Each structure stands twice: as structure tokens, then as C-alpha cells.
Amino acid sequence: MMMTPRSRALRITADAVRLMVLASAVAVGVTSLEGALLLALLFLALLVPRAARLPALLDLLVCAGLTWATWSQVWHWYRVVGWYDTVVHFVTPGTVAAALHLLLSRFRLLPSPDDVRLRRAAVPLTTTAVGATVACLWEMCEWLIVDVIGEPIRVGYQDTVADLAAGMGGSLTAGLLLAWWAARDGRAGAAGPGP
């Protein structure tokens, strides 16, 4: 399938984000081995949407969201303002949930968002369930960072519940957008090829 100029630009931008992550891993390695390791792992994770050939916009959104969340951890941006953490926990699981939904549907582990046999609510509900799992895994990682590794980050019951709620809200939003995109794409396909 031939890429449009818009898709090509989005893909190039996502690749630029990947290169920035790699460069930041090297730069951070001078002062923090843990930060460099975290950024190196992020770089490897960001290769997945590229290798899977996810839609270019989703590839860019996953790259931007995960990079933002990781940089926030490495450079302690979470300490700037109280609501910042909640925004990151809203955006990141949502983008990851949409990407995982598409990937898992390719392996027939989840129904495809454009499956016409699905009820309208199926895609948002499924994406929300995937995102809730992502949010839970994130909170488990935060527990590991605090209780096992001993990093001083702000956690606690209220923070955990707020983060989980934000992750589910972001995933529901992503699921609604994914369902809208699949319906719009289906209508465009039914109408014939566009310009």
C-alpha cells in the first residue's frame, strides 16, 4: 500500500521522536545509569509500532505519549504541578490501549474495530479493558520502583486510584476515537476510493 504524503510526514516525525529518545538515552547515561536504561528500554518499545506498521498517526501518538511519560519520570517533571501526573496517566494508557487493540486484533485475540458484526459499544469497551490493564501494570511498576528499588516518587492510595481512573478515562476516549475512525474508514471504503 502506497503511503500518502501526510502518512509519510507522520511516520518521519515518529522516527524523529525515536531518534530523540536514543540520543537522550546517551545524554542521560553520563549522569544516570537508571535513566539511560529506562530510555533505552523505551527506544526498544517504540520500535514495535513501527515494525507492526500501525497507522502512522497512531505510531506517532504512541511514540509521543510514551516518550513524554518516560521523560517525565527521568527528569522528575511529575513534581512540577499536582495535576500533571493525572494528565500523563490519562493520555498514555489511551494511546497504548488503541495500539494494543489493533495489534491484538491482527492476531485474532480481539475483534477488529472495523468488524461490522460488533455492536457499537464493543470497541470502546474492549479498548477500555485493554487500557485498564495497561494502567494496572503501570501502577504495579510504580510500586516496584518505590518499594523494591527505593526511588522517591509520589504514590499512595489516592494517587493510585486517581491514576487508574485517569487511565481508564483515557482508554475509553481512545476507544471512542478508534470506533469513530473504524466507522469513518468503513464509510469511506463503501463510498469508493477517495482523492
Contacts in CASP RR format, 6 or more apart in sequence:
PFRMAT RR
TARGET T0000
AUTHOR 0000-0000-0000
METHOD contacts of the structure
MODEL  1
MMMTPRSRALRITADAVRLMVLASAVAVGVTSLEGALLLALLFLALLVPR
AARLPALLDLLVCAGLTWATWSQVWHWYRVVGWYDTVVHFVTPGTVAAAL
HLLLSRFRLLPSPDDVRLRRAAVPLTTTAVGATVACLWEMCEWLIVDVIG
EPIRVGYQDTVADLAAGMGGSLTAGLLLAWWAARDGRAGAAGPGP
3 11 0 8 1.000
3 56 0 8 1.000
6 56 0 8 1.000
7 55 0 8 1.000
7 56 0 8 1.000
7 57 0 8 1.000
8 56 0 8 1.000
10 56 0 8 1.000
10 57 0 8 1.000
10 59 0 8 1.000
10 60 0 8 1.000
11 50 0 8 1.000
11 56 0 8 1.000
11 59 0 8 1.000
11 60 0 8 1.000
13 60 0 8 1.000
14 49 0 8 1.000
14 50 0 8 1.000
14 56 0 8 1.000
14 59 0 8 1.000
14 60 0 8 1.000
14 63 0 8 1.000
15 50 0 8 1.000
17 46 0 8 1.000
17 60 0 8 1.000
17 63 0 8 1.000
17 64 0 8 1.000
17 67 0 8 1.000
18 43 0 8 1.000
18 46 0 8 1.000
18 47 0 8 1.000
18 50 0 8 1.000
18 63 0 8 1.000
20 67 0 8 1.000
21 39 0 8 1.000
21 42 0 8 1.000
21 43 0 8 1.000
21 46 0 8 1.000
21 63 0 8 1.000
21 67 0 8 1.000
21 70 0 8 1.000
22 39 0 8 1.000
22 40 0 8 1.000
22 43 0 8 1.000
24 39 0 8 1.000
24 71 0 8 1.000
24 74 0 8 1.000
25 35 0 8 1.000
25 36 0 8 1.000
25 39 0 8 1.000
25 40 0 8 1.000
25 42 0 8 1.000
25 43 0 8 1.000
26 36 0 8 1.000
28 35 0 8 1.000
28 36 0 8 1.000
28 39 0 8 1.000
28 74 0 8 1.000
29 35 0 8 1.000
29 36 0 8 1.000
32 74 0 8 1.000
35 74 0 8 1.000
38 70 0 8 1.000
38 73 0 8 1.000
38 74 0 8 1.000
39 70 0 8 1.000
39 74 0 8 1.000
42 66 0 8 1.000
42 67 0 8 1.000
42 70 0 8 1.000
45 66 0 8 1.000
46 62 0 8 1.000
46 63 0 8 1.000
46 66 0 8 1.000
46 67 0 8 1.000
49 58 0 8 1.000
49 59 0 8 1.000
49 62 0 8 1.000
49 63 0 8 1.000
49 99 0 8 1.000
50 59 0 8 1.000
52 103 0 8 1.000
52 106 0 8 1.000
54 62 0 8 1.000
54 99 0 8 1.000
54 102 0 8 1.000
54 103 0 8 1.000
55 102 0 8 1.000
58 95 0 8 1.000
58 98 0 8 1.000
58 99 0 8 1.000
58 102 0 8 1.000
61 95 0 8 1.000
61 98 0 8 1.000
62 95 0 8 1.000
62 96 0 8 1.000
62 99 0 8 1.000
64 95 0 8 1.000
65 91 0 8 1.000
65 92 0 8 1.000
65 95 0 8 1.000
66 92 0 8 1.000
66 95 0 8 1.000
66 96 0 8 1.000
68 88 0 8 1.000
68 91 0 8 1.000
68 92 0 8 1.000
69 88 0 8 1.000
69 92 0 8 1.000
71 77 0 8 1.000
72 78 0 8 1.000
72 84 0 8 1.000
72 88 0 8 1.000
73 153 0 8 1.000
77 84 0 8 1.000
78 84 0 8 1.000
78 85 0 8 1.000
78 88 0 8 1.000
78 153 0 8 1.000
78 154 0 8 1.000
79 154 0 8 1.000
85 154 0 8 1.000
85 159 0 8 1.000
85 162 0 8 1.000
85 163 0 8 1.000
86 162 0 8 1.000
86 163 0 8 1.000
86 166 0 8 1.000
87 166 0 8 1.000
89 135 0 8 1.000
89 138 0 8 1.000
89 162 0 8 1.000
89 163 0 8 1.000
89 166 0 8 1.000
89 167 0 8 1.000
90 166 0 8 1.000
90 167 0 8 1.000
90 169 0 8 1.000
90 170 0 8 1.000
90 173 0 8 1.000
91 170 0 8 1.000
92 138 0 8 1.000
92 167 0 8 1.000
93 131 0 8 1.000
93 132 0 8 1.000
93 134 0 8 1.000
93 135 0 8 1.000
93 138 0 8 1.000
93 166 0 8 1.000
93 167 0 8 1.000
93 168 0 8 1.000
93 170 0 8 1.000
93 171 0 8 1.000
94 127 0 8 1.000
94 131 0 8 1.000
94 134 0 8 1.000
94 167 0 8 1.000
94 169 0 8 1.000
94 170 0 8 1.000
94 171 0 8 1.000
94 173 0 8 1.000
94 174 0 8 1.000
94 175 0 8 1.000
95 174 0 8 1.000
96 131 0 8 1.000
96 134 0 8 1.000
97 127 0 8 1.000
97 128 0 8 1.000
97 130 0 8 1.000
97 131 0 8 1.000
97 134 0 8 1.000
97 170 0 8 1.000
97 171 0 8 1.000
97 174 0 8 1.000
97 175 0 8 1.000
98 127 0 8 1.000
98 174 0 8 1.000
98 175 0 8 1.000
98 177 0 8 1.000
98 178 0 8 1.000
100 130 0 8 1.000
100 131 0 8 1.000
100 134 0 8 1.000
101 110 0 8 1.000
101 113 0 8 1.000
101 123 0 8 1.000
101 126 0 8 1.000
101 127 0 8 1.000
101 130 0 8 1.000
101 175 0 8 1.000
101 178 0 8 1.000
102 113 0 8 1.000
102 178 0 8 1.000
104 110 0 8 1.000
104 130 0 8 1.000
105 111 0 8 1.000
105 112 0 8 1.000
105 113 0 8 1.000
110 126 0 8 1.000
110 130 0 8 1.000
111 117 0 8 1.000
111 118 0 8 1.000
111 122 0 8 1.000
111 126 0 8 1.000
112 182 0 8 1.000
113 123 0 8 1.000
113 178 0 8 1.000
113 179 0 8 1.000
113 181 0 8 1.000
113 182 0 8 1.000
114 182 0 8 1.000
114 185 0 8 1.000
114 186 0 8 1.000
120 179 0 8 1.000
123 175 0 8 1.000
123 178 0 8 1.000
123 179 0 8 1.000
123 182 0 8 1.000
124 172 0 8 1.000
124 175 0 8 1.000
124 176 0 8 1.000
124 178 0 8 1.000
124 179 0 8 1.000
126 175 0 8 1.000
127 171 0 8 1.000
127 172 0 8 1.000
127 174 0 8 1.000
127 175 0 8 1.000
127 178 0 8 1.000
128 168 0 8 1.000
128 169 0 8 1.000
128 171 0 8 1.000
128 172 0 8 1.000
128 175 0 8 1.000
130 171 0 8 1.000
131 167 0 8 1.000
131 168 0 8 1.000
131 170 0 8 1.000
131 171 0 8 1.000
131 174 0 8 1.000
132 164 0 8 1.000
132 167 0 8 1.000
132 168 0 8 1.000
132 171 0 8 1.000
134 167 0 8 1.000
134 171 0 8 1.000
135 163 0 8 1.000
135 164 0 8 1.000
135 166 0 8 1.000
135 167 0 8 1.000
135 168 0 8 1.000
135 171 0 8 1.000
136 164 0 8 1.000
138 163 0 8 1.000
139 160 0 8 1.000
139 163 0 8 1.000
139 164 0 8 1.000
142 153 0 8 1.000
142 155 0 8 1.000
142 160 0 8 1.000
142 163 0 8 1.000
143 155 0 8 1.000
145 151 0 8 1.000
145 153 0 8 1.000
146 152 0 8 1.000
146 153 0 8 1.000
146 155 0 8 1.000
188 194 0 8 1.000
END
